[in-house]
């Protein structure tokens, strides 16, 4: 598997254009619900409230949803190219993952947690030195509560990591991966102010929680196709992430896929 110049690919870098629109729409809809409830009671008000909340929950809980703003789920190509994205580092796994990628001539983007990058800046620099991409994956990785963060905490989570990675690498990341893939109406204003585009995925093995590398790779393979964005993890407590990535790289070789890092292209 080689990432030659012939394998270069652009990815649309879409930052949010009107990040406040959803918040205004939500406020307006709830004002209408309150008016209906006051005028007609719960018989009309409750169904109206549930109906107006449905888009909010869809946008929050579904990683591919564009309710709150643009999100990149896959690349557009007919070539057997995939984008490997590795979340949650840097970690004790990072060096071994870098060696595995080198052994297969593969490239990946590491979506890093700011606090962990602060603790291990040499690993962040090594990722970049070996030709891989670096993305923003929040400052503290609040997995249980990211979806519910308010505007102040959300800005801190994203902005702090942007600053940390910029100081370590000398340039800011272009891409953002939401924690657990979730979003809310306060994410996009921060992304817009920092020139970040949100990236989701089209193939995943649940390797962040499941420790069986073979099963994780089998799940990923079911969703592989040209332009797939593959979600991977490092540093999970089950200890299987490095082996999962090694097995996946072998399988990609066998299937004729090449792992590349796309260049951001503004629409």
C-alpha positions in Angstrom: 0.0 0.0 0.0 1.6 3.2 -1.1 0.4 6.8 -0.9 2.1 8.1 -4.1 1.5 11.6 -5.6 -1.0 9.9 -8.0 -3.1 9.0 -5.0 -3.7 12.6 -3.8 -7.3 13.5 -3.3 -9.1 16.6 -2.2 -11.8 16.7 0.4 -14.4 19.5 0.6 -13.6 21.7 3.5 -17.0 23.1 4.5 -17.1 25.4 7.5 -20.5 26.4 8.8 -21.9 29.5 7.1 -24.8 30.5 9.4 -24.0 28.9 12.7 -26.6 30.9 14.6 -29.5 30.0 12.4 -30.4 26.8 14.2 -30.4 28.5 17.6 -32.7 31.2 16.4 -35.0 28.7 14.8 -35.1 26.7 18.0 -36.0 29.8 20.1 -38.7 30.8 17.6 -40.2 27.3 17.5 -40.3 27.1 21.3 -42.0 30.5 21.5 -44.6 29.1 19.1 -45.0 26.0 21.2 -45.5 28.1 24.4 -48.2 30.1 22.6 -50.0 27.0 21.4 -49.8 25.5 24.9 -51.2 28.6 26.5 -54.0 28.9 23.9 -55.0 25.2 23.5 -53.4 23.4 26.5 -51.4 20.2 26.5 -53.5 18.5 23.9 -52.0 20.6 21.2 -48.9 22.0 23.1 -47.3 18.6 23.9 -47.4 17.2 20.4 -46.1 20.5 19.1 -43.2 20.4 21.6 -42.3 16.8 20.7 -42.4 17.6 16.9 -40.2 20.7 17.3 -37.7 18.8 19.4 -37.3 15.9 17.0 -34.9 17.7 14.6 -32.8 18.7 17.6 -32.3 15.1 18.8 -31.7 14.0 15.2 -28.9 16.6 14.8 -27.4 15.8 18.2 -27.4 12.0 18.2 -26.8 11.0 14.6 -23.2 11.6 13.6 -24.0 12.0 9.9 -26.8 14.5 10.4 -26.4 17.9 8.7 -29.2 19.5 10.8 -26.7 21.9 12.6 -24.2 22.3 9.8 -22.0 20.5 7.2 -20.3 17.3 8.0 -18.0 15.2 5.8 -19.0 11.5 5.8 -16.9 10.2 2.9 -14.6 11.2 0.0 -15.7 11.4 -3.6 -13.5 9.1 -5.7 -13.7 6.0 -7.9 -10.2 5.0 -6.9 -9.6 2.5 -4.1 -8.6 5.2 -1.6 -9.6 5.4 2.0 -9.1 8.0 4.7 -8.0 6.4 8.0 -8.9 8.6 11.0 -7.6 7.7 14.4 -9.3 9.2 17.5 -8.3 9.8 21.1 -4.6 10.2 21.1 -1.8 10.7 21.7 -1.4 7.6 23.8 0.9 4.7 24.6 -0.3 3.2 21.3 0.8 6.0 19.1 4.3 5.0 18.3 3.3 1.4 17.4 0.6 2.7 15.2 3.0 5.0 13.4 5.3 2.1 12.8 2.5 0.0 11.4 1.4 2.7 9.1 5.0 3.2 7.9 5.4 -0.5 7.3 2.4 -0.4 4.8 3.2 3.0 3.3 -0.2 4.2 4.7 -1.2 7.7 5.9 -3.8 8.6 8.4 -5.2 11.6 10.3 -4.9 11.5 14.1 -7.8 13.4 15.8 -6.1 14.4 19.1 -7.3 15.4 22.5 -5.8 18.7 23.7 -5.0 17.7 27.2 -3.3 14.5 26.0 -1.4 16.5 23.4 -0.1 18.9 26.1 1.2 15.9 28.1 2.9 14.3 25.0 3.9 17.0 22.6 6.8 14.9 21.2 4.3 12.3 19.9 2.2 15.1 18.2 5.3 16.3 16.4 6.3 12.8 15.5 2.8 12.2 13.9 3.3 15.3 11.7 7.0 14.5 11.0 6.0 11.1 9.5 3.6 12.8 7.1 0.3 12.2 8.8 -2.5 14.6 9.5 -3.6 16.1 12.8 -7.1 17.0 13.7 -9.0 18.5 16.7 -10.9 16.1 18.9 -11.8 18.4 21.9 -9.7 19.4 24.9 -10.8 16.9 27.6 -12.9 14.3 25.6 -16.1 14.6 27.7 -17.6 11.5 26.1 -20.8 11.4 28.3 -21.6 15.1 28.1 -20.2 16.5 24.9 -23.7 16.6 23.3 -25.0 18.6 26.2 -22.3 21.2 26.5 -23.4 24.9 26.6 -21.8 27.6 24.4 -19.0 28.6 26.8 -17.8 25.1 27.6 -18.1 24.0 23.9 -16.0 27.0 22.8 -13.4 26.1 25.4 -13.2 22.4 24.4 -12.6 23.2 20.8 -10.7 26.5 21.0 -8.2 25.2 23.6 -7.3 22.3 21.5 -6.9 24.4 18.4 -4.5 26.6 20.4 -2.5 23.7 21.9 -2.0 21.9 18.5 -1.1 25.2 16.8 1.5 25.9 19.4 3.0 22.4 19.1 2.9 22.2 15.3 3.1 25.8 14.2 -0.1 25.6 12.2 -3.7 25.0 13.2 -5.7 21.9 12.2 -8.3 22.0 9.4 -10.5 19.2 10.6 -12.7 18.6 13.7 -14.1 15.2 14.9 -16.9 15.5 17.4 -16.6 13.5 20.6 -18.6 10.2 20.1 -19.7 11.9 16.8 -22.4 13.9 18.5 -23.1 17.6 18.0 -25.4 20.3 19.2 -26.4 23.9 18.2 -23.3 25.4 19.8 -20.6 23.5 17.9 -20.8 25.3 14.6 -20.2 28.8 15.8 -16.8 27.7 17.2 -15.9 25.7 14.1 -16.6 28.7 11.9 -14.5 31.1 14.0 -11.5 28.7 13.8 -11.9 27.6 10.2 -12.7 24.0 11.1 -14.7 21.5 9.1 -16.4 18.6 10.8 -15.6 15.0 9.8 -17.6 11.9 10.6 -17.1 8.5 9.0 -18.6 5.9 6.7 -17.0 2.7 8.2 -16.3 1.8 11.8 -15.4 -1.3 13.8 -16.4 -0.1 17.3 -12.8 -0.7 18.3 -13.1 2.0 20.9 -15.2 -0.3 23.1 -14.8 -3.8 21.6 -11.4 -5.5 22.1 -11.6 -8.2 19.3 -9.4 -6.9 16.5 -10.7 -9.5 13.9 -14.3 -8.6 14.5 -13.6 -4.9 14.4 -11.8 -5.3 11.0 -14.7 -7.5 9.7 -17.2 -4.8 10.6 -15.1 -2.1 8.8 -14.7 -4.3 5.7 -18.4 -4.6 5.3 -18.6 -0.8 4.8 -15.5 -0.3 2.7 -15.8 1.3 -0.6 -13.8 3.9 -2.6 -13.7 7.1 -0.6 -14.6 5.5 2.8 -13.7 7.4 5.9 -12.7 4.8 8.5 -13.1 5.5 12.2 -10.4 4.0 14.4 -9.2 4.6 18.0 -6.1 4.4 20.0 -5.4 4.0 23.7 -8.5 2.0 24.6 -8.3 0.2 27.9 -9.0 -3.2 26.2 -5.5 -2.9 24.6 -6.6 -4.1 21.1 -6.3 -0.9 19.0 -2.8 -1.5 17.7 -3.6 -5.0 16.5 -6.8 -3.8 15.0 -5.0 -1.3 12.9 -2.3 -3.8 11.9 -4.9 -6.3 10.8 -6.8 -3.6 8.9 -3.7 -2.5 7.0 -3.1 -6.0 6.0 -6.7 -6.4 4.8 -6.5 -3.1 2.9 -3.4 -4.4 1.1 -5.2 -7.5 0.1 -8.2 -5.6 -1.2 -6.1 -3.2 -3.1 -6.9 -0.1 -1.1 -4.5 2.8 -0.3 -4.8 4.9 2.8 -4.2 8.6 2.1 -4.7 11.9 3.8 -6.9 14.3 1.7 -6.1 17.9 1.2 -8.7 20.3 2.4 -10.4 22.2 -0.5 -12.7 25.0 0.2 -16.0 25.0 -1.7 
